[in-house]
Amino acid sequence: MAQLLLILALLLLPSWPHQAAWESSTGAWSRAVLGGGMLMSGLVMALQSLLSLGASLSPLPEPKQGATLITTGAYQRCRHPLYQALLLSAAGVVILRWSPLHLFLLVLLAAVLAGKARREERSLIALHPDYGTYRRHTAAILNGLPGLDWRDP
């Protein structure tokens, strides 16, 4: 629920404080290109992640019983590519809005997704004996970023 509320807030809340009226049109155009590109790239990455899951796709955070552990496609890049894609898209929105409020919402979303990913991994470890090896060698959400990349030693 927190994830959905944060996504809606990122998309629907206006910039706060309001962007400075003196911002040049070149700066706004640059932000539109960069932020829009990140938003679209995140959406493409999300689609790739969904397609990589195939029959293992579940709307619930719990893995399907009997589902295959997917470590190819988008899941070679990281263990939670849907979350990575969501954060990339949200970062694009932050750049588009150019708002401290939206930056704060992005940080909160990252914390919620990290917590959700850790909870999911407890089930994946119990369900797939080879998840530990995958976990040791593959980034969690964002490679090398504290709080978004945890691996077993």
DSSP file with accessible surface (Angstrom, degrees, kcal/mol):
  #  RESIDUE AA STRUCTURE BP1 BP2  ACC     N-H-->O    O-->H-N    N-H-->O    O-->H-N    TCO  KAPPA ALPHA  PHI   PSI    X-CA   Y-CA   Z-CA
    1    1 A M     >        0   0  171      0, 0.0     4,-2.5     0, 0.0     5,-0.2   0.000 360.0 360.0 360.0 -42.7    0.0    0.0    0.0
    2    2 A A  H  >  +     0   0   50      1,-0.2     4,-2.5     2,-0.2     5,-0.2   0.902 360.0  54.1 -61.3 -40.1    2.9    2.4    0.9
    3    3 A Q  H  > S+     0   0   40      1,-0.2     4,-2.3     2,-0.2    -1,-0.2   0.944 110.1  45.7 -58.9 -48.6    4.5    1.7   -2.5
    4    4 A L  H  > S+     0   0   95      1,-0.2     4,-2.6     2,-0.2    -2,-0.2   0.917 112.4  50.6 -62.9 -43.7    1.3    2.6   -4.4
    5    5 A L  H  X S+     0   0  102     -4,-2.5     4,-2.5     1,-0.2    -1,-0.2   0.904 111.1  48.7 -62.4 -40.7    0.7    5.8   -2.3
    6    6 A L  H  X S+     0   0   21     -4,-2.5     4,-2.6     2,-0.2    -1,-0.2   0.905 111.1  49.8 -67.6 -39.8    4.3    7.0   -2.9
    7    7 A I  H  X S+     0   0   39     -4,-2.3     4,-2.1    -5,-0.2    -2,-0.2   0.937 112.5  47.5 -63.3 -45.4    4.0    6.3   -6.7
    8    8 A L  H  X S+     0   0   74     -4,-2.6     4,-2.9     1,-0.2     5,-0.3   0.914 111.5  50.8 -63.0 -40.4    0.7    8.2   -6.8
    9    9 A A  H  X S+     0   0   22     -4,-2.5     4,-2.3     1,-0.2    -2,-0.2   0.924 109.4  51.0 -63.3 -42.9    2.2   11.1   -4.8
   10   10 A L  H  < S+     0   0    4     -4,-2.6    -1,-0.2     1,-0.2    -2,-0.2   0.900 118.1  38.7 -59.1 -40.6    5.2   11.3   -7.1
   11   11 A L  H  < S+     0   0   84     -4,-2.1    -2,-0.2    -5,-0.2    -1,-0.2   0.845 126.1  31.7 -80.4 -33.8    2.9   11.4  -10.2
   12   12 A L  H  < S+     0   0  130     -4,-2.9    -3,-0.2    -5,-0.2    -2,-0.2   0.757  92.0  90.6-103.8 -27.9    0.2   13.7   -8.9
   13   13 A L  S  < S-     0   0   72     -4,-2.3     3,-0.1    -5,-0.3     2,-0.0  -0.488  74.6-121.1 -73.5 141.7    1.6   16.1   -6.4
   14   14 A P        -     0   0   89      0, 0.0    -1,-0.1     0, 0.0    -2,-0.1  -0.325  42.0 -79.6 -73.4 162.4    2.8   19.5   -7.8
   15   15 A S        -     0   0   18     86,-0.1     3,-0.1    82,-0.0    84,-0.1  -0.325  52.3-130.8 -59.4 141.1    6.4   20.6   -7.3
   16   16 A W  S    S+     0   0  173      1,-0.3    85,-1.8     2,-0.1    86,-0.2  -0.959  91.7  24.8-146.7 130.3    7.1   22.0   -3.9
   17   17 A P  S    S-     0   0   69      0, 0.0    -1,-0.3     0, 0.0     3,-0.1   0.701 113.7-105.7 -63.7 161.0    8.5   24.5   -3.4
   18   18 A H        -     0   0  158     -2,-0.2     3,-0.1    -3,-0.1    -2,-0.1  -0.206  40.5 -94.6 -58.7 141.8    7.4   25.7   -6.8
   19   19 A Q        -     0   0   49     78,-0.2    -1,-0.1     1,-0.1    80,-0.1  -0.250  51.9 -92.8 -56.5 143.1   10.1   25.8   -9.5
   20   20 A A    >   -     0   0   39      1,-0.2     3,-1.5    -3,-0.1    -1,-0.1  -0.321  24.0-138.4 -62.2 135.4   11.7   29.2   -9.8
   21   21 A A  T 3  S+     0   0  106      1,-0.3    -1,-0.2    -3,-0.1    -2,-0.1   0.746 100.1  65.2 -66.3 -21.2   10.1   31.4  -12.4
   22   22 A W  T 3  S+     0   0  222      2,-0.0    -1,-0.3     0, 0.0    -2,-0.1   0.497  70.0 125.7 -82.4  -3.0   13.6   32.5  -13.5
   23   23 A E    <   -     0   0   50     -3,-1.5    -4,-0.0     1,-0.1     2,-0.0  -0.325  65.7-115.7 -59.1 134.8   14.6   29.0  -14.7
   24   24 A S     >  -     0   0   68      1,-0.1     4,-2.0     4,-0.0     5,-0.2  -0.306  12.4-122.7 -70.4 154.5   15.8   29.2  -18.3
   25   25 A S  H  > S+     0   0  100      1,-0.2     4,-2.5     2,-0.2     5,-0.2   0.836 114.0  58.7 -66.0 -29.3   13.9   27.5  -21.0
   26   26 A T  H  > S+     0   0   98      2,-0.2     4,-2.7     1,-0.2    -1,-0.2   0.933 106.0  47.8 -65.2 -43.6   17.1   25.6  -21.9
   27   27 A G  H  > S+     0   0   23      2,-0.2     4,-2.4     1,-0.2    -2,-0.2   0.917 113.2  47.7 -63.2 -42.4   17.3   24.2  -18.3
   28   28 A A  H  X S+     0   0   37     -4,-2.0     4,-2.3     2,-0.2    -1,-0.2   0.909 112.5  49.3 -64.7 -40.3   13.6   23.1  -18.5
   29   29 A W  H  X S+     0   0  180     -4,-2.5     4,-2.4     2,-0.2    -2,-0.2   0.930 110.9  49.7 -66.4 -42.5   14.2   21.5  -21.9
   30   30 A S  H  X S+     0   0   60     -4,-2.7     4,-2.7     1,-0.2     5,-0.3   0.913 112.1  47.9 -61.7 -43.6   17.2   19.7  -20.7
   31   31 A R  H  X S+     0   0   23     -4,-2.4     4,-3.1     2,-0.2     5,-0.5   0.892 110.0  52.9 -64.4 -38.1   15.4   18.4  -17.6
   32   32 A A  H  X S+     0   0   48     -4,-2.3     4,-2.1    -5,-0.2     5,-0.3   0.925 112.3  44.6 -63.8 -41.9   12.5   17.3  -19.8
   33   33 A V  H  X S+     0   0   81     -4,-2.4     4,-2.2     2,-0.2    -2,-0.2   0.955 120.4  39.2 -67.4 -49.5   14.7   15.3  -22.1
   34   34 A L  H  X S+     0   0  100     -4,-2.7     4,-2.4     2,-0.2     5,-0.2   0.960 121.3  42.3 -66.7 -51.6   16.7   13.7  -19.3
   35   35 A G  H  X S+     0   0    0     -4,-3.1     4,-2.6    -5,-0.3    -3,-0.2   0.920 116.6  48.0 -63.3 -43.9   13.8   13.1  -16.9
   36   36 A G  H  X S+     0   0   22     -4,-2.1     4,-2.7    -5,-0.5     5,-0.2   0.901 111.5  51.2 -63.9 -38.6   11.5   12.0  -19.7
   37   37 A G  H  X S+     0   0   34     -4,-2.2     4,-2.7    -5,-0.3    -2,-0.2   0.908 111.2  47.3 -64.1 -41.2   14.2    9.6  -21.0
   38   38 A M  H  X S+     0   0   42     -4,-2.4     4,-2.5     2,-0.2    -2,-0.2   0.915 111.9  50.8 -66.0 -41.8   14.7    8.1  -17.5
   39   39 A L  H  X S+     0   0   46     -4,-2.6     4,-1.8     2,-0.2    -2,-0.2   0.947 114.4  43.0 -59.9 -48.1   10.9    7.7  -17.1
   40   40 A M  H  X S+     0   0  113     -4,-2.7     4,-2.3     1,-0.2    -2,-0.2   0.901 112.2  53.3 -67.9 -39.8   10.6    5.9  -20.4
   41   41 A S  H  X S+     0   0   62     -4,-2.7     4,-2.7     1,-0.2    -1,-0.2   0.908 108.0  51.8 -61.1 -40.8   13.7    3.8  -19.9
   42   42 A G  H  X S+     0   0    0     -4,-2.5     4,-2.3     2,-0.2    -1,-0.2   0.902 108.5  50.5 -62.3 -39.7   12.3    2.7  -16.6
   43   43 A L  H  X S+     0   0   95     -4,-1.8     4,-2.1     2,-0.2    -2,-0.2   0.913 111.2  48.2 -65.9 -39.7    9.0    1.7  -18.2
   44   44 A V  H  X S+     0   0   81     -4,-2.3     4,-2.5     1,-0.2    -2,-0.2   0.926 111.5  50.4 -65.2 -43.5   10.9   -0.3  -20.9
   45   45 A M  H  X S+     0   0   32     -4,-2.7     4,-2.3     1,-0.2    -2,-0.2   0.884 108.2  53.2 -61.8 -38.0   13.0   -2.0  -18.2
   46   46 A A  H  X S+     0   0   25     -4,-2.3     4,-2.5     2,-0.2    -1,-0.2   0.924 108.7  49.3 -63.0 -42.8    9.8   -2.9  -16.3
   47   47 A L  H  X S+     0   0  103     -4,-2.1     4,-2.6     1,-0.2    -2,-0.2   0.929 110.3  50.7 -62.6 -43.2    8.4   -4.5  -19.4
   48   48 A Q  H  X S+     0   0   92     -4,-2.5     4,-2.4     1,-0.2    26,-0.4   0.907 110.3  50.6 -59.9 -40.7   11.6   -6.5  -19.9
   49   49 A S  H  X S+     0   0    0     -4,-2.3     4,-1.6     2,-0.2    -2,-0.2   0.918 110.4  48.2 -64.2 -44.7   11.4   -7.7  -16.2
   50   50 A L  H  X S+     0   0   69     -4,-2.5     4,-1.2     1,-0.2    -2,-0.2   0.916 112.9  48.2 -62.8 -42.2    7.8   -8.8  -16.6
   51   51 A L  H  < S+     0   0  127     -4,-2.6     3,-0.2     1,-0.2    -1,-0.2   0.880 107.7  55.8 -67.0 -35.9    8.6  -10.7  -19.8
   52   52 A S  H  < S+     0   0   35     -4,-2.4    -1,-0.2     1,-0.2    -2,-0.2   0.851 103.4  56.0 -64.5 -33.3   11.7  -12.3  -18.2
   53   53 A L  H >< S+     0   0   28     -4,-1.6     3,-2.4     1,-0.2    -1,-0.2   0.839  77.8 163.2 -69.1 -34.0    9.5  -13.7  -15.3
   54   54 A G  G >< S+     0   0   46     -4,-1.2     3,-1.8     1,-0.3    -1,-0.2  -0.224  72.1   0.7  54.3-127.3    7.2  -15.5  -17.7
   55   55 A A  G 3  S+     0   0   91      1,-0.3    -1,-0.3     3,-0.0    -2,-0.1   0.646 127.2  68.4 -69.5 -13.8    5.1  -18.1  -15.8
   56   56 A S  G <  S+     0   0   19     -3,-2.4     8,-0.4    -4,-0.1    -1,-0.3   0.528  73.0 120.3 -82.1  -4.9    6.8  -17.2  -12.5
   57   57 A L    <   +     0   0   71     -3,-1.8    -7,-0.0    -4,-0.1     3,-0.0  -0.374  36.9 172.6 -64.2 133.8    5.1  -13.8  -12.6
   58   58 A S        -     0   0   31      2,-0.1    -2,-0.0    -2,-0.1    -5,-0.0  -0.997  37.2-142.1-141.5 140.5    2.9  -13.2   -9.5
   59   59 A P  S    S+     0   0  131      0, 0.0    -1,-0.1     0, 0.0    -2,-0.0   0.665  85.7  78.7 -75.0 -11.9    1.0  -10.0   -8.4
   60   60 A L  S    S-     0   0  120      2,-0.2    -2,-0.1     1,-0.1     4,-0.1  -0.612  87.3-123.8 -95.4 154.5    1.9  -10.9   -4.8
   61   61 A P  S    S+     0   0   44      0, 0.0    -1,-0.1     0, 0.0    -3,-0.0   0.683  91.3  87.3 -71.2 -12.7    5.3  -10.4   -3.1
   62   62 A E  S    S-     0   0   89      1,-0.1    -2,-0.2    61,-0.1    58,-0.1  -0.689  87.4-115.6 -85.7 135.9    5.4  -14.1   -2.3
   63   63 A P        -     0   0   29      0, 0.0     2,-0.2     0, 0.0    -6,-0.1  -0.351  35.4 -99.4 -68.2 150.7    6.9  -16.3   -5.0
   64   64 A K    >   -     0   0   94     -8,-0.4     3,-1.7     4,-0.1     2,-0.2  -0.488  40.2-107.8 -67.9 137.8    4.7  -18.9   -6.7
   65   65 A Q  T 3  S+     0   0  165      1,-0.3     3,-0.1    -2,-0.2    -1,-0.1  -0.464 105.4  13.6 -64.2 132.6    5.0  -22.4   -5.3
   66   66 A G  T 3  S+     0   0   77      1,-0.3    -1,-0.3    -2,-0.2     2,-0.1   0.434  93.8 141.4  81.8  -2.3    6.8  -24.5   -7.8
   67   67 A A    <   -     0   0   18     -3,-1.7    -1,-0.3     1,-0.1     2,-0.2  -0.437  55.7-109.6 -73.2 148.5    7.9  -21.5   -9.9
   68   68 A T        -     0   0  105    -15,-0.1     2,-0.5    -2,-0.1    -4,-0.1  -0.520  29.0-112.5 -75.2 143.2   11.3  -21.6  -11.5
   69   69 A L        -     0   0   29     -2,-0.2     2,-0.6     2,-0.0    -1,-0.1  -0.666  32.8-145.4 -75.2 120.2   14.0  -19.2  -10.1
   70   70 A I        +     0   0   31     -2,-0.5   -17,-0.1     1,-0.1   -18,-0.0  -0.815  37.0 153.6 -93.9 122.1   14.7  -16.7  -12.9
   71   71 A T        +     0   0   55     -2,-0.6     2,-0.2   -19,-0.1    -1,-0.1   0.179  52.8  78.3-129.1  13.0   18.3  -15.5  -13.1
   72   72 A T  S >  S+     0   0   87    -20,-0.1     3,-1.9     3,-0.1     2,-0.1  -0.617  81.9  18.6-116.3 177.9   18.4  -14.6  -16.8
   73   73 A G  T >> S-     0   0   40      1,-0.3     3,-1.9    -2,-0.2     4,-0.5  -0.414 136.5  -4.5  62.8-134.2   17.2  -11.7  -18.9
   74   74 A A  H >> S+     0   0    5    -26,-0.4     4,-1.1     1,-0.3     3,-0.8   0.775 131.1  68.2 -61.4 -23.8   16.6   -8.7  -16.7
   75   75 A Y  H <4 S+     0   0   22     -3,-1.9    -1,-0.3     1,-0.2    -2,-0.2   0.499  86.9  66.0 -81.2  -1.4   17.3  -10.8  -13.7
   76   76 A Q  H <4 S+     0   0  139     -3,-1.9    -1,-0.2     1,-0.1    63,-0.2   0.784 100.0  52.6 -77.9 -32.7   21.0  -11.1  -14.7
   77   77 A R  H << S-     0   0   95     -3,-0.8    62,-0.4    -4,-0.5     2,-0.3   0.886 130.2 -23.2 -71.0 -44.0   21.3   -7.3  -14.0
   78   78 A C     <  -     0   0    1     -4,-1.1    -1,-0.3    60,-0.1    62,-0.2  -0.976  58.7-109.2-162.7 166.4   19.9   -7.4  -10.5
   79   79 A R  S    S+     0   0    7     60,-2.7    62,-0.2    61,-0.3    61,-0.2   0.703 115.0  35.3 -77.4 -20.1   17.7   -9.6   -8.3
   80   80 A H     >  +     0   0   11     60,-1.8     4,-2.0    59,-0.2     3,-0.5  -0.528  65.3 158.8-132.4  66.6   14.8   -7.1   -8.3
   81   81 A P  H  > S+     0   0    0      0, 0.0     4,-2.7     0, 0.0     5,-0.2   0.790  73.5  60.6 -66.8 -25.3   14.7   -5.4  -11.7
   82   82 A L  H  > S+     0   0   51      2,-0.2     4,-2.3     1,-0.2     5,-0.1   0.918 108.0  45.0 -64.8 -40.1   11.1   -4.3  -11.4
   83   83 A Y  H  > S+     0   0   19     -3,-0.5     4,-2.5     2,-0.2    -1,-0.2   0.895 112.0  52.3 -68.9 -39.2   12.1   -2.3   -8.4
   84   84 A Q  H  X S+     0   0   24     -4,-2.0     4,-2.3     2,-0.2    -2,-0.2   0.935 111.0  47.5 -59.9 -45.0   15.1   -0.9  -10.2
   85   85 A A  H  X S+     0   0    1     -4,-2.7     4,-2.5     1,-0.2    -2,-0.2   0.905 110.8  51.5 -63.8 -41.0   12.9    0.1  -13.1
   86   86 A L  H  X S+     0   0   39     -4,-2.3     4,-2.7     1,-0.2    -1,-0.2   0.920 110.6  48.1 -63.5 -41.5   10.4    1.7  -10.8
   87   87 A L  H  X S+     0   0   11     -4,-2.5     4,-2.5     2,-0.2    -1,-0.2   0.884 110.4  51.6 -68.6 -36.5   13.2    3.7   -9.1
   88   88 A L  H  X S+     0   0   48     -4,-2.3     4,-2.0     2,-0.2    -2,-0.2   0.942 112.4  46.0 -64.0 -45.2   14.6    4.8  -12.5
   89   89 A S  H  X S+     0   0   10     -4,-2.5     4,-1.9     1,-0.2    -2,-0.2   0.924 112.9  50.0 -62.5 -42.6   11.2    6.0  -13.6
   90   90 A A  H  X S+     0   0    6     -4,-2.7     4,-2.3     1,-0.2    -1,-0.2   0.894 107.9  53.3 -64.9 -37.9   10.6    7.8  -10.2
   91   91 A A  H  X S+     0   0   22     -4,-2.5     4,-2.3     1,-0.2    -1,-0.2   0.888 106.1  54.4 -64.0 -35.9   14.0    9.5  -10.6
   92   92 A G  H  X S+     0   0    0     -4,-2.0     4,-2.5     2,-0.2    -2,-0.2   0.910 107.2  49.8 -61.7 -40.7   12.9   10.7  -14.0
   93   93 A V  H  X S+     0   0   10     -4,-1.9     4,-3.0     2,-0.2     5,-0.3   0.910 107.6  54.4 -64.3 -39.8    9.8   12.2  -12.4
   94   94 A V  H  X>S+     0   0   17     -4,-2.3     4,-2.6     1,-0.2     5,-0.7   0.929 110.4  46.1 -60.0 -43.6   12.0   13.9   -9.7
   95   95 A I  H  <5S+     0   0   30     -4,-2.3    -1,-0.2     1,-0.2    -2,-0.2   0.916 113.4  49.4 -66.4 -40.5   14.1   15.5  -12.5
   96   96 A L  H  <5S+     0   0   61     -4,-2.5    -2,-0.2     1,-0.2    -1,-0.2   0.918 118.9  37.7 -63.1 -43.1   11.0   16.5  -14.4
   97   97 A R  H  <5S-     0   0   73     -4,-3.0    -2,-0.2    -5,-0.2    -1,-0.2   0.765  88.5-156.2 -78.7 -30.3    9.4   18.1  -11.3
   98   98 A W  T  <5 +     0   0  149     -4,-2.6    -3,-0.1    -5,-0.3    -4,-0.1   0.936  43.4 143.1  50.3  56.6   12.7   19.5   -9.9
   99   99 A S     >< -     0   0    6     -5,-0.7     4,-2.1     1,-0.1    -1,-0.2  -0.984  59.7-144.7-135.3 128.6   11.2   19.4   -6.5
  100  100 A P  H  > S+     0   0   79      0, 0.0     4,-2.4     0, 0.0     5,-0.2   0.861 105.8  58.6 -57.6 -34.3   12.7   18.7   -3.0
  101  101 A L  H  > S+     0   0   46    -85,-1.8     4,-2.3     1,-0.2     5,-0.1   0.941 107.0  45.6 -60.1 -45.5    9.3   17.1   -2.1
  102  102 A H  H  > S+     0   0    0    -86,-0.2     4,-2.2     2,-0.2    -1,-0.2   0.859 109.9  54.2 -70.0 -32.3    9.6   14.7   -5.0
  103  103 A L  H  X S+     0   0   92     -4,-2.1     4,-2.2     2,-0.2    -1,-0.2   0.931 108.9  49.4 -64.1 -42.7   13.2   13.9   -4.1
  104  104 A F  H  X S+     0   0  121     -4,-2.4     4,-2.4     1,-0.2    -2,-0.2   0.918 109.8  51.2 -61.1 -43.0   12.0   13.1   -0.6
  105  105 A L  H  X S+     0   0   15     -4,-2.3     4,-2.7     1,-0.2    -1,-0.2   0.886 107.8  53.3 -63.3 -37.4    9.3   10.8   -2.0
  106  106 A L  H  X S+     0   0   30     -4,-2.2     4,-2.6     2,-0.2    -2,-0.2   0.927 108.4  49.4 -63.0 -43.1   11.9    9.0   -4.1
  107  107 A V  H  X S+     0   0   89     -4,-2.2     4,-2.1     1,-0.2    -2,-0.2   0.924 112.1  48.3 -63.2 -42.5   14.0    8.3   -1.0
  108  108 A L  H  X S+     0   0   67     -4,-2.4     4,-2.5     2,-0.2    -1,-0.2   0.919 110.7  51.1 -62.6 -42.9   10.9    7.0    0.8
  109  109 A L  H  X S+     0   0    0     -4,-2.7     4,-2.8     1,-0.2     5,-0.2   0.918 108.2  52.3 -61.2 -42.0   10.0    4.8   -2.2
  110  110 A A  H  X S+     0   0   18     -4,-2.6     4,-2.4     1,-0.2    -1,-0.2   0.917 110.2  48.5 -60.5 -42.0   13.5    3.4   -2.3
  111  111 A A  H  X S+     0   0   64     -4,-2.1     4,-2.2     2,-0.2    -2,-0.2   0.917 112.2  48.4 -65.1 -42.2   13.3    2.5    1.5
  112  112 A V  H  X S+     0   0   46     -4,-2.5     4,-2.5     1,-0.2    -2,-0.2   0.934 113.1  47.3 -63.7 -44.6    9.9    0.8    1.0
  113  113 A L  H  X S+     0   0    0     -4,-2.8     4,-2.8     2,-0.2    -2,-0.2   0.890 110.1  52.6 -67.1 -37.2   11.1   -1.2   -2.0
  114  114 A A  H  X S+     0   0   10     -4,-2.4     4,-2.3    -5,-0.2    -1,-0.2   0.929 111.5  46.8 -63.4 -43.7   14.3   -2.3   -0.2
  115  115 A G  H  X S+     0   0   37     -4,-2.2     4,-2.0     2,-0.2    -2,-0.2   0.918 113.2  48.5 -62.8 -42.2   12.2   -3.5    2.7
  116  116 A K  H  X S+     0   0   46     -4,-2.5     4,-2.5     1,-0.2    -2,-0.2   0.911 110.6  51.3 -64.9 -40.9    9.8   -5.3    0.4
  117  117 A A  H  X S+     0   0    0     -4,-2.8     4,-2.4     1,-0.2    -2,-0.2   0.913 108.6  50.8 -64.1 -41.7   12.7   -6.9   -1.5
  118  118 A R  H  X S+     0   0  103     -4,-2.3     4,-1.3     1,-0.2    -1,-0.2   0.906 110.7  49.4 -63.2 -39.3   14.3   -8.2    1.7
  119  119 A R  H  X S+     0   0  106     -4,-2.0     4,-1.1     1,-0.2     3,-0.3   0.922 110.9  49.7 -64.8 -43.7   10.9   -9.7    2.8
  120  120 A E  H  X S+     0   0   25     -4,-2.5     4,-2.1     1,-0.2     3,-0.4   0.890 105.3  58.6 -61.0 -38.5   10.5  -11.4   -0.6
  121  121 A E  H  X S+     0   0    0     -4,-2.4     4,-2.8     1,-0.2     5,-0.2   0.824  95.9  61.4 -66.2 -30.3   14.0  -12.8   -0.4
  122  122 A R  H  X S+     0   0  161     -4,-1.3     4,-1.6    -3,-0.3    -1,-0.2   0.924 109.4  42.9 -60.2 -40.7   13.3  -14.6    2.8
  123  123 A S  H  X S+     0   0   29     -4,-1.1     4,-2.1    -3,-0.4    -2,-0.2   0.887 112.6  52.7 -70.9 -39.2   10.6  -16.6    0.9
  124  124 A L  H  X S+     0   0   27     -4,-2.1     4,-2.9     2,-0.2     7,-0.3   0.901 107.6  51.5 -65.1 -38.4   12.9  -17.1   -2.1
  125  125 A I  H  < S+     0   0   77     -4,-2.8    -1,-0.2     1,-0.2     6,-0.2   0.918 112.6  46.2 -63.4 -41.6   15.7  -18.5    0.0
  126  126 A A  H  < S+     0   0   89     -4,-1.6    -1,-0.2    -5,-0.2    -2,-0.2   0.858 119.4  40.9 -68.7 -33.4   13.2  -21.0    1.6
  127  127 A L  H  < S+     0   0   44     -4,-2.1    -2,-0.2     1,-0.2    -1,-0.2   0.827 118.1  42.1 -86.3 -33.3   11.8  -21.9   -1.8
  128  128 A H    ><  -     0   0   21     -4,-2.9     3,-2.0    -5,-0.2     4,-0.4  -0.918  60.5-162.8-123.9 108.2   14.9  -22.1   -4.0
  129  129 A P  T >  S+     0   0  127      0, 0.0     3,-0.6     0, 0.0     4,-0.2   0.807  93.2  54.4 -58.7 -28.8   18.1  -23.7   -2.5
  130  130 A D  T 3> S+     0   0   94      1,-0.2     4,-1.7     2,-0.1     3,-0.3   0.413  79.8  93.9 -88.8   6.2   20.3  -22.1   -5.2
  131  131 A Y  H <> S+     0   0    3     -3,-2.0     4,-3.1    -7,-0.3    -1,-0.2   0.871  77.1  62.2 -65.3 -33.4   19.0  -18.5   -4.4
  132  132 A G  H <> S+     0   0   18     -3,-0.6     4,-1.9    -4,-0.4    20,-0.2   0.905 104.0  47.1 -59.2 -42.5   22.0  -18.0   -2.0
  133  133 A T  H  > S+     0   0   70     -3,-0.3     4,-1.4    -4,-0.2    -1,-0.2   0.937 113.5  48.0 -64.7 -46.2   24.5  -18.4   -4.8
  134  134 A Y  H  X S+     0   0   21     -4,-1.7     4,-1.2     1,-0.2     3,-0.4   0.923 111.2  52.1 -58.6 -42.7   22.5  -16.0   -7.0
  135  135 A R  H  < S+     0   0   36     -4,-3.1    -1,-0.2     1,-0.2    -2,-0.2   0.849 106.3  53.4 -65.4 -35.1   22.2  -13.6   -4.1
  136  136 A R  H  < S+     0   0   99     -4,-1.9    -1,-0.2    -5,-0.2    -2,-0.2   0.837 118.4  34.2 -67.9 -33.0   26.0  -13.6   -3.6
  137  137 A H  H  < S+     0   0  133     -4,-1.4     2,-0.4    -3,-0.4    -2,-0.2   0.482 109.0  67.3-105.3  -4.3   26.8  -12.8   -7.2
  138  138 A T  S  < S-     0   0   19     -4,-1.2   -60,-0.1    -3,-0.2   -61,-0.1  -0.967  80.7-113.8-127.5 134.1   24.0  -10.4   -8.2
  139  139 A A        -     0   0    5     -2,-0.4   -60,-2.7   -62,-0.4   -59,-0.2  -0.213  21.6-135.1 -57.9 152.0   23.1   -6.9   -7.1
  140  140 A A  S    S-     0   0    0    -62,-0.2   -60,-1.8     2,-0.2   -61,-0.3   0.991  77.3 -36.0 -73.5 -71.5   19.9   -6.5   -5.1
  141  141 A I  S    S+     0   0    0      7,-2.8     2,-0.5     1,-0.3     8,-0.2   0.703 133.4  17.7-120.3 -55.0   18.4   -3.4   -6.7
  142  142 A L  S >  S-     0   0   55      6,-1.9     3,-2.0     3,-0.2    -1,-0.3  -0.969  87.4-113.4-128.4 117.2   21.2   -1.0   -7.6
  143  143 A N  T 3  S-     0   0  123     -2,-0.5     6,-0.1     1,-0.3   -65,-0.0  -0.190  92.7  -5.1 -52.9 122.6   24.7   -2.3   -7.8
  144  144 A G  T 3  S+     0   0   58      1,-0.2    -1,-0.3     4,-0.0     5,-0.1   0.418  93.8 129.1  78.1  -0.8   27.0   -0.9   -5.1
  145  145 A L    X>  -     0   0   81     -3,-2.0     3,-2.4     3,-0.1     4,-0.7  -0.795  63.5-119.9 -92.4 114.2   24.4    1.6   -3.6
  146  146 A P  T 34 S+     0   0  115      0, 0.0     4,-0.1     0, 0.0    -1,-0.0  -0.222  98.5  19.3 -52.9 136.5   24.2    1.1    0.2
  147  147 A G  T 34 S+     0   0   46      2,-0.4     3,-0.1     1,-0.1    -2,-0.0   0.081 124.6  58.4  89.2 -23.1   20.7    0.1    1.2
  148  148 A L  T <4 S+     0   0   16     -3,-2.4    -7,-2.8     1,-0.2    -6,-1.9   0.315 102.9  51.6-119.6   4.9   19.8   -1.0   -2.3
  149  149 A D     <  +     0   0   31     -4,-0.7    -2,-0.4    -9,-0.2     2,-0.4  -0.899  60.6 158.7-142.7 110.5   22.5   -3.7   -2.7
  150  150 A W        +     0   0   20     -2,-0.3     2,-0.3    -3,-0.1    -5,-0.0  -0.994  10.1 174.8-130.4 137.7   23.0   -6.3   -0.1
  151  151 A R        -     0   0   91     -2,-0.4   -15,-0.2   -12,-0.1   -12,-0.1  -0.986  35.0-105.6-139.7 154.0   24.7   -9.6   -0.8
  152  152 A D              0   0   52     -2,-0.3    -2,-0.0   -20,-0.2     0, 0.0  -0.540 360.0 360.0 -75.8 143.3   25.7  -12.6    1.3
  153  153 A P              0   0  158      0, 0.0    -1,-0.1     0, 0.0   -17,-0.1  -0.183 360.0 360.0 -69.2 360.0   29.5  -12.8    1.9
